[in-house]
Amino acid sequence: MKARLDIWRGTPGAAGRFERHEVPFEAGQTVLDALRWIRIHRDASLAIRFSCINANACKECLIRVDGKTVYACTTRLTENAMTLEPLPNKALIKDLVTEIAPPDERI
């Protein structure tokens, strides 16, 4: 079985686009598992952020999945098509990565 992800790709100041990827589907997988699979097997240039030690501990993988803000590490992958986008209220860095540090904490 395959899962389909429509992933927003782009950088600030450039026109973005959605890119479709199919990944192997297994029950219990997370969206982050699928994104990491894409980076390893299909496209190492896909920009994602995560720093997992334990699910939902680092809070780095916040993205929009099907219009809802979620953690990629705890959101289950489905067999249905899923749309992944960067956070709309944060400054875009690249692809699914947005600025998450408060302005006074940025280096």
DSSP file with accessible surface (Angstrom, degrees, kcal/mol):
  #  RESIDUE AA STRUCTURE BP1 BP2  ACC     N-H-->O    O-->H-N    N-H-->O    O-->H-N    TCO  KAPPA ALPHA  PHI   PSI    X-CA   Y-CA   Z-CA
    1    1 A M              0   0  151      0, 0.0    24,-2.3     0, 0.0     2,-0.3   0.000 360.0 360.0 360.0 153.2    0.0    0.0    0.0
    2    2 A K  E     -A   24   0A 106     22,-0.3     2,-0.4    77,-0.1    20,-0.0  -0.917 360.0-148.5-125.9 149.0    1.0    3.6   -0.6
    3    3 A A  E     -A   23   0A   1     20,-2.9    20,-2.6    -2,-0.3     2,-0.5  -0.904  17.7-140.3-110.6 146.8    0.2    6.9    1.1
    4    4 A R  E     -A   22   0A  85     -2,-0.4    78,-2.2    76,-0.3     2,-0.5  -0.931  16.1-172.1-113.3 129.2    0.1   10.1   -1.0
    5    5 A L  E     -Ab  21  82A   0     16,-3.2    16,-2.7    -2,-0.5     2,-0.7  -0.976  13.8-158.5-120.5 127.2    1.4   13.4    0.3
    6    6 A D  E     -Ab  20  83A  22     76,-3.0    78,-3.0    -2,-0.5     2,-0.5  -0.925  25.2-168.0-100.5 108.4    1.0   16.7   -1.4
    7    7 A I  E     -Ab  19  84A   0     12,-2.9    12,-2.6    -2,-0.7     2,-0.3  -0.869  20.0-127.2-110.0 128.7    3.8   18.8    0.1
    8    8 A W  E     -A   18   0A  48     76,-2.4     2,-0.4    -2,-0.5    10,-0.2  -0.545  30.1-171.5 -73.0 131.3    4.2   22.5   -0.3
    9    9 A R  E     +A   17   0A   9      8,-3.3     8,-2.3    -2,-0.3     2,-0.3  -0.975  26.5  92.7-124.9 138.8    7.7   23.4   -1.6
   10   10 A G        -     0   0    8     -2,-0.4    85,-3.2     6,-0.2     6,-0.1  -0.911  50.3-116.3 162.6 175.1    9.2   26.9   -1.8
   11   11 A T    >   -     0   0   60     -2,-0.3     3,-1.8    83,-0.2    83,-0.2  -0.887  49.8 -73.4-131.7 162.6   11.3   29.7   -0.4
   12   12 A P  T 3  S+     0   0   81      0, 0.0     3,-0.1     0, 0.0    -1,-0.0  -0.282 117.3  16.0 -58.3 138.9   10.5   33.3    0.7
   13   13 A G  T 3  S+     0   0   94      1,-0.2     2,-0.3    -3,-0.0    -3,-0.0   0.421 109.0  94.9  80.5  -2.5   10.0   35.6   -2.3
   14   14 A A  S <  S-     0   0   54     -3,-1.8     2,-0.3     0, 0.0    -1,-0.2  -0.865  85.9 -96.9-119.1 154.6    9.5   32.8   -4.8
   15   15 A A        -     0   0  101     -2,-0.3     2,-0.1    -3,-0.1    -4,-0.1  -0.551  43.6-146.9 -69.3 126.3    6.4   31.2   -6.1
   16   16 A G        -     0   0   32     -2,-0.3     2,-0.3    -6,-0.1    -6,-0.2  -0.401  15.1-169.5 -87.9 171.9    5.7   28.0   -4.2
   17   17 A R  E     -A    9   0A 132     -8,-2.3    -8,-3.3    -2,-0.1     2,-0.4  -0.980  24.8-108.7-154.0 161.3    4.2   24.8   -5.5
   18   18 A F  E     -A    8   0A 104     -2,-0.3     2,-0.4   -10,-0.2   -10,-0.2  -0.810  28.3-161.1 -96.1 139.5    2.8   21.5   -4.3
   19   19 A E  E     -A    7   0A  42    -12,-2.6   -12,-2.9    -2,-0.4     2,-0.4  -0.983  11.9-137.1-120.9 131.1    4.8   18.4   -5.0
   20   20 A R  E     +A    6   0A 143     -2,-0.4     2,-0.4   -14,-0.2   -14,-0.2  -0.736  23.8 177.7 -94.1 132.5    3.2   14.9   -4.9
   21   21 A H  E     -A    5   0A  23    -16,-2.7   -16,-3.2    -2,-0.4     2,-0.4  -0.996  17.4-152.3-131.6 139.9    5.0   12.0   -3.2
   22   22 A E  E     -A    4   0A 108     -2,-0.4   -18,-0.2   -18,-0.2   -20,-0.0  -0.934  19.8-177.6-108.6 135.0    3.9    8.5   -2.7
   23   23 A V  E     -A    3   0A   1    -20,-2.6   -20,-2.9    -2,-0.4    11,-0.1  -0.928  37.1 -89.9-128.7 152.8    5.5    6.6    0.3
   24   24 A P  E     -A    2   0A  41      0, 0.0     2,-0.5     0, 0.0   -22,-0.3  -0.403  46.0-141.3 -59.5 136.9    5.1    3.1    1.5
   25   25 A F        +     0   0   25    -24,-2.3     2,-0.4    -2,-0.1    54,-0.0  -0.903  27.0 167.4-109.2 130.5    2.2    2.9    4.0
   26   26 A E    >   -     0   0  132     -2,-0.5     3,-2.0    52,-0.0    51,-0.2  -0.994  44.2-100.4-134.8 138.6    2.2    0.9    7.2
   27   27 A A  T 3  S+     0   0   93     -2,-0.4     3,-0.1     1,-0.2    51,-0.1  -0.241 107.8  28.4 -55.8 137.8   -0.3    1.2   10.0
   28   28 A G  T 3  S+     0   0   50      1,-0.3    -1,-0.2    49,-0.3    50,-0.1   0.254  86.2 133.7  94.7 -13.0    1.0    3.3   12.9
   29   29 A Q    <   -     0   0   36     -3,-2.0    48,-2.7    48,-0.1    -1,-0.3  -0.340  46.5-136.9 -67.2 154.8    3.4    5.4   10.8
   30   30 A T  B  >  -E   76   0B  10     46,-0.3     4,-1.8    -3,-0.1    46,-0.2  -0.646  23.1-110.0-106.3 167.2    3.5    9.1   11.4
   31   31 A V  H  > S+     0   0    0     44,-2.6     4,-2.6    41,-0.6     5,-0.2   0.903 121.6  55.6 -60.6 -39.0    3.7   12.0    9.0
   32   32 A L  H  > S+     0   0    8     40,-2.3     4,-2.8    43,-0.3     5,-0.2   0.908 102.9  54.9 -62.3 -39.5    7.2   12.6   10.2
   33   33 A D  H  > S+     0   0   65     39,-0.3     4,-2.1     1,-0.2    -1,-0.2   0.929 110.3  46.9 -57.3 -43.3    8.1    9.0    9.3
   34   34 A A  H  X S+     0   0    0     -4,-1.8     4,-2.4     2,-0.2    -2,-0.2   0.915 111.4  50.0 -67.0 -42.2    6.9    9.6    5.8
   35   35 A L  H  X S+     0   0    2     -4,-2.6     4,-2.2     1,-0.2    -2,-0.2   0.916 111.5  48.5 -63.4 -41.4    8.8   12.9    5.5
   36   36 A R  H  X S+     0   0  111     -4,-2.8     4,-2.2     2,-0.2    -1,-0.2   0.893 109.2  53.6 -65.7 -37.7   12.0   11.3    6.7
   37   37 A W  H  X S+     0   0   52     -4,-2.1     4,-3.1    -5,-0.2     5,-0.4   0.930 108.2  50.2 -61.4 -43.9   11.4    8.4    4.2
   38   38 A I  H  X>S+     0   0    0     -4,-2.4     5,-3.2     1,-0.2     4,-2.6   0.931 110.5  49.5 -60.3 -45.5   11.1   11.0    1.3
   39   39 A R  H  <5S+     0   0   98     -4,-2.2    -1,-0.2     3,-0.2    -2,-0.2   0.889 117.7  40.1 -62.0 -38.4   14.3   12.7    2.4
   40   40 A I  H  <5S+     0   0  120     -4,-2.2    -2,-0.2    -5,-0.2    -1,-0.2   0.913 130.4  23.3 -77.6 -41.9   16.2    9.4    2.5
   41   41 A H  H  <5S+     0   0  102     -4,-3.1    -3,-0.2    -5,-0.2    -2,-0.2   0.665 134.1  14.4-104.0 -20.8   14.8    7.7   -0.6
   42   42 A R  T  <5S+     0   0  154     -4,-2.6     2,-0.3    -5,-0.4    -3,-0.2   0.723 123.4  10.6-125.8 -45.1   13.5   10.4   -2.9
   43   43 A D    > < -     0   0   36     -5,-3.2     3,-1.5     1,-0.1    -2,-0.1  -0.727  42.6-176.1-152.5  96.1   14.6   14.0   -2.3
   44   44 A A  T 3  S+     0   0   76     -2,-0.3    -5,-0.1     1,-0.3    -1,-0.1   0.632  83.3  70.1 -68.9 -10.9   17.3   15.0    0.2
   45   45 A S  T 3   +     0   0   61      2,-0.1     2,-0.3    -6,-0.0    -1,-0.3   0.581  66.7 116.5 -84.8  -7.2   16.5   18.7   -0.5
   46   46 A L    <   -     0   0    0     -3,-1.5     2,-0.6    -8,-0.1   -37,-0.1  -0.448  63.3-138.8 -63.7 121.6   13.1   18.6    1.2
   47   47 A A        +     0   0   19     -2,-0.3    49,-1.7    50,-0.0     2,-0.3  -0.766  37.0 152.5 -90.7 118.3   13.4   21.0    4.2
   48   48 A I        -     0   0   20     -2,-0.6     2,-0.4    48,-0.1    49,-0.1  -0.926  32.4-137.5-135.4 160.7   11.8   19.7    7.4
   49   49 A R        +     0   0   67     -2,-0.3     2,-0.3    47,-0.2    -2,-0.0  -0.985  35.5 138.4-125.1 131.2   12.4   20.4   11.0
   50   50 A F        +     0   0   72     -2,-0.4    -2,-0.1    11,-0.1     0, 0.0  -0.965  23.5 178.9-160.9 157.0   12.5   17.8   13.8
   51   51 A S        -     0   0   67     -2,-0.3     2,-0.2     0, 0.0    -2,-0.0  -0.264  27.4-177.8-154.8  53.2   14.6   17.0   16.8
   52   52 A C        +     0   0   58      1,-0.2     3,-0.1     5,-0.1    -2,-0.0  -0.387  30.1 148.2 -72.3 132.0   12.9   14.0   18.3
   53   53 A I  S    S-     0   0  163      1,-0.5     2,-0.3    -2,-0.2    -1,-0.2   0.515  88.5  -0.6-113.8 -43.6   14.0   12.4   21.5
   54   54 A N  S >  S-     0   0  116      0, 0.0     3,-1.8     0, 0.0    -1,-0.5  -0.988 100.5 -80.3-147.4 137.6   10.5   11.3   22.5
   55   55 A A  T 3  S+     0   0   59     -2,-0.3    19,-0.1     1,-0.3    -3,-0.0  -0.070 113.4   2.5 -45.7 131.4    7.3   12.0   20.6
   56   56 A N  T 3  S+     0   0   63      1,-0.1    -1,-0.3     0, 0.0    -4,-0.0   0.711 100.9 109.8  65.2  24.6    6.0   15.6   21.1
   57   57 A A  S <  S+     0   0   63     -3,-1.8    -2,-0.1     1,-0.1    -1,-0.1   0.818  78.6  37.4 -95.1 -35.1    8.9   16.6   23.4
   58   58 A C  S    S-     0   0   38     -4,-0.4    -3,-0.1     1,-0.0    -6,-0.1   0.746  82.2-150.4 -92.8 -26.4   10.8   19.0   21.2
   59   59 A K        +     0   0  104      1,-0.1     3,-0.4     2,-0.1    -4,-0.0   0.737  59.8 120.5  63.7  24.9    7.8   20.8   19.4
   60   60 A E        +     0   0   67      1,-0.2   -11,-0.1    11,-0.0    -1,-0.1   0.682  56.3  66.7 -90.2 -20.1   10.0   21.4   16.4
   61   61 A C        +     0   0    5    -13,-0.1    11,-1.6    36,-0.1     2,-0.2   0.072  62.9 147.1 -98.1  27.8    7.9   19.6   13.7
   62   62 A L  E     +C   71   0A  46     -3,-0.4    25,-0.3     9,-0.2     2,-0.3  -0.440  18.1 144.8 -64.5 125.8    4.8   21.8   13.7
   63   63 A I  E     -C   70   0A   8      7,-2.2     7,-2.8    -2,-0.2     2,-0.5  -0.891  51.7 -95.8-145.5 177.4    3.2   21.9   10.3
   64   64 A R  E     -CD  69  85A  67     21,-3.1    21,-2.5    -2,-0.3     2,-0.5  -0.901  34.2-174.0-101.6 128.2   -0.2   22.1    8.7
   65   65 A V  E >  S-CD  68  84A   9      3,-2.8     3,-1.8    -2,-0.5    19,-0.2  -0.990  75.4 -19.4-123.5 117.9   -1.8   18.8    7.7
   66   66 A D  T 3  S-     0   0   86     17,-2.9    -1,-0.1    -2,-0.5    18,-0.1   0.875 130.4 -49.8  51.5  41.3   -5.1   19.0    5.8
   67   67 A G  T 3  S+     0   0   33     16,-0.3     2,-0.4     1,-0.2    -1,-0.3   0.475 117.3 106.9  83.6   2.1   -5.6   22.6    7.2
   68   68 A K  E <  S-C   65   0A 148     -3,-1.8    -3,-2.8     0, 0.0     2,-0.5  -0.929  71.4-122.1-116.6 139.6   -4.9   21.8   10.8
   69   69 A T  E     +C   64   0A  72     -2,-0.4     2,-0.3    -5,-0.2    -5,-0.2  -0.673  51.4 151.7 -79.1 122.6   -1.8   22.7   12.8
   70   70 A V  E     -C   63   0A  34     -7,-2.8    -7,-2.2    -2,-0.5     2,-0.6  -0.901  51.5 -99.2-143.9 167.2   -0.3   19.5   14.1
   71   71 A Y  E >>  -C   62   0A  55     -2,-0.3     4,-1.3    -9,-0.2     3,-1.2  -0.854  26.1-147.4 -89.3 126.2    3.0   17.8   15.2
   72   72 A A  T 34 S+     0   0    1    -11,-1.6   -40,-2.3    -2,-0.6   -41,-0.6   0.826  95.9  61.4 -63.2 -27.4    4.3   15.7   12.3
   73   73 A C  T 34 S+     0   0   14      1,-0.2    -1,-0.2   -42,-0.2   -18,-0.1   0.665 113.9  31.5 -76.9 -16.1    5.7   13.2   14.9
   74   74 A T  T <4 S+     0   0   61     -3,-1.2     2,-0.5     2,-0.1    -1,-0.2   0.495  94.2  99.2-117.8  -7.1    2.3   12.4   16.4
   75   75 A T  S  < S-     0   0   29     -4,-1.3   -44,-2.6     1,-0.0   -43,-0.3  -0.718  73.9-127.5 -84.8 123.5    0.0   12.7   13.4
   76   76 A R  B     -E   30   0B 147     -2,-0.5   -46,-0.3   -46,-0.2     2,-0.2  -0.473  16.6-120.5 -74.6 136.8   -0.7    9.3   11.9
   77   77 A L        -     0   0    7    -48,-2.7   -49,-0.3    -2,-0.2     2,-0.3  -0.495  32.7-158.3 -68.7 141.7   -0.2    8.8    8.3
   78   78 A T        -     0   0   50      2,-0.3   -74,-0.2    -2,-0.2     4,-0.1  -0.823  29.0-121.0-120.6 165.5   -3.3    7.7    6.4
   79   79 A E  S    S+     0   0  109     -2,-0.3   -75,-0.2   -76,-0.1     2,-0.1   0.672  92.1  86.8 -76.6 -17.4   -4.0    5.9    3.2
   80   80 A N  S    S-     0   0  121      1,-0.1    -2,-0.3   -77,-0.1   -76,-0.3  -0.423  99.0 -85.5 -76.8 159.1   -5.9    9.0    2.0
   81   81 A A        -     0   0   37    -78,-0.1     2,-0.4    -2,-0.1   -76,-0.2  -0.389  47.3-159.5 -63.2 138.6   -4.2   11.9    0.3
   82   82 A M  E     -b    5   0A   6    -78,-2.2   -76,-3.0    -4,-0.1     2,-0.5  -0.974   8.8-144.4-124.1 140.1   -2.8   14.3    2.8
   83   83 A T  E     -b    6   0A  44     -2,-0.4   -17,-2.9   -78,-0.2     2,-0.5  -0.916  15.5-165.2-106.5 124.1   -1.8   18.0    2.2
   84   84 A L  E     +bD   7  65A   0    -78,-3.0   -76,-2.4    -2,-0.5   -19,-0.2  -0.936  14.5 165.1-114.2 130.2    1.2   19.3    4.1
   85   85 A E  E     - D   0  64A  64    -21,-2.5   -21,-3.1    -2,-0.5    11,-0.1  -0.945  37.7-100.9-138.1 159.2    2.0   23.0    4.4
   86   86 A P        -     0   0   21      0, 0.0   -23,-0.1     0, 0.0    11,-0.1  -0.308  59.1 -77.4 -72.1 164.8    4.2   25.3    6.4
   87   87 A L    >   -     0   0   10    -25,-0.3     3,-0.9     9,-0.3   -25,-0.0  -0.447  39.7-146.5 -63.3 131.9    2.7   27.2    9.3
   88   88 A P  T 3  S+     0   0   99      0, 0.0    -1,-0.1     0, 0.0     4,-0.1   0.741  91.8  51.9 -76.5 -21.9    0.8   30.2    7.8
   89   89 A N  T 3  S+     0   0  122      2,-0.1     2,-0.3     0, 0.0    -2,-0.1   0.245  99.7  74.6-100.8  13.3    1.4   32.6   10.7
   90   90 A K  S <  S-     0   0   94     -3,-0.9     2,-0.2     0, 0.0    10,-0.1  -0.903  91.9 -92.7-123.9 154.8    5.2   32.2   10.8
   91   91 A A        -     0   0   63     -2,-0.3     8,-3.0     8,-0.3     2,-0.2  -0.456  45.1-122.5 -67.6 129.9    8.0   33.5    8.5
   92   92 A L  E     +F   98   0C  43      6,-0.2     6,-0.2    -2,-0.2    -1,-0.1  -0.534  33.2 172.7 -75.0 136.0    8.9   30.9    5.9
   93   93 A I  E     -     0   0C  74      4,-2.8     2,-0.3    -2,-0.2     5,-0.2   0.764  68.0 -37.4-102.7 -57.1   12.4   29.6    5.8
   94   94 A K  E >  S-F   97   0C  76      3,-1.6     3,-3.0   -83,-0.2   -83,-0.2  -0.866  97.8 -34.7-169.6 138.6   12.1   26.8    3.2
   95   95 A D  T 3  S-     0   0    4    -85,-3.2   -47,-0.1     1,-0.3   -86,-0.1  -0.267 130.3  -8.7  50.8-112.9    9.4   24.2    2.3
   96   96 A L  T 3  S+     0   0    5    -49,-1.7     2,-0.5    -2,-0.1    -9,-0.3   0.373 113.0 103.2 -94.8   3.4    7.8   23.1    5.6
   97   97 A V  E <   +F   94   0C  16     -3,-3.0    -4,-2.8   -50,-0.2    -3,-1.6  -0.780  44.9 171.7 -94.5 125.2   10.3   24.9    7.8
   98   98 A T  E     -F   92   0C   3     -2,-0.5     2,-0.5    -6,-0.2    -6,-0.2  -0.843  44.5 -88.9-123.5 163.9    9.2   28.2    9.4
   99   99 A E        +     0   0   47     -8,-3.0    -8,-0.3    -2,-0.3    -7,-0.0  -0.604  47.6 167.5 -72.5 119.0   10.7   30.5   12.0
  100  100 A I        +     0   0   51     -2,-0.5    -1,-0.2   -10,-0.1    -3,-0.0   0.594  42.6  95.2-111.4 -14.6    9.5   29.2   15.3
  101  101 A A  S    S-     0   0   29      1,-0.1     5,-0.1     2,-0.1    -2,-0.0  -0.535  85.0-105.3 -77.5 141.4   11.7   31.0   17.8
  102  102 A P    >>  -     0   0   56      0, 0.0     3,-2.3     0, 0.0     4,-0.5  -0.340  35.3-109.5 -59.3 148.3   10.3   34.2   19.3
  103  103 A P  G >4 S+     0   0   98      0, 0.0     3,-1.0     0, 0.0    -2,-0.1   0.845 117.6  54.4 -52.9 -37.3   11.9   37.3   17.8
  104  104 A D  G 34 S+     0   0  139      1,-0.2    -3,-0.0     3,-0.0     0, 0.0   0.584 107.2  52.2 -77.0  -6.2   13.8   38.2   20.9
  105  105 A E  G <4 S+     0   0  134     -3,-2.3    -1,-0.2     2,-0.1     2,-0.2   0.422  83.5 109.7-105.6  -0.7   15.4   34.7   21.1
  106  106 A R    <<        0   0  113     -3,-1.0     0, 0.0    -4,-0.5     0, 0.0  -0.524 360.0 360.0 -77.8 144.0   16.8   34.6   17.5
  107  107 A I              0   0  216     -2,-0.2    -1,-0.1     0, 0.0    -2,-0.1  -0.612 360.0 360.0 -87.9 360.0   20.5   34.8   17.0
